[in-house]
Amino acid sequence: MKTKFIAVIALPLVLTLSACGDTWGQRAVTGGGIGAGTGLAIGAVAGWPLLAPVLVGTAVGAGIGAATTNNK
């Protein structure tokens, strides 16, 4: 139950904040940073070892940030 609650709260936060910047690189870097912070918070609250959630959060955040780049 606790893990589902965390996922429901964290996923919209990650999707909303992961795409800050104007270029593809900026959005990937800021998304990765925000994803790393989110992964760290989720890992700490859930009581997991912290390295894996940080790495997954970084990868997901960078991917979402890069994928949502405006093509002007």
N, C-alpha and C positions, 0 to 999 in steps of 0.2 A: 504494500500500500504506500509506504513512504517513498519508494523508488518511483512509482507511477506519479505521485504528487510532484516530486522534484522534476520529472520529465515534462509534465504538463506546464509547470511554471517556467522551466529553463528554455524549452524549445522556442516559444514565441519571443523570449528575450534575445536569444541568439539570432534568430531570423531577423528581428527588428534592428539590432545593433551591429550586425556583422558587416554591413556594407557602407562604411563611412569612407568617403574619399571620392575623387573625381576620375582617376585613371584605374586601369586594371590592377596595376601593382599596388597602388595605395589601398584599394579596397581589399586586396588579398592580405596585405600586411596588417591593416587594422582589423579585419575580420579574424585573422589568426590570433592577434593579441586579445581580442574580446573573447574568442573561443577558448583560449588558454585560461583566462580568468574565470570563465564560466565553468570549464572543466575542473579547475582547482576548487571552486566553491562546491560543486556537486560532489566531488570526491571527498572533500572534508566533511560535509554534512552527512554523507552516506557512510563514512568511516572506512572508505577504501584506501589502499595505497595511492599516493597522489600522482605518481608519474604517468600512469596509463590514462586517467581522465584528462590530464593536461595535454598529452600528445593527441588524443582523439579530439578534444575540443579545438586544438590548434588546427588540425587537419580539416575538420568540418567547417570551422569558421573561415579559414582561408579559402576553401572551396566555394562556400556560399558567397563570400565577398567577391571572388573573382567571377563567379557565374552571374552575378547580378550587375555587372558593369553596364552602364549606359553606352549604347553604340551610336554616338552622335556623328 
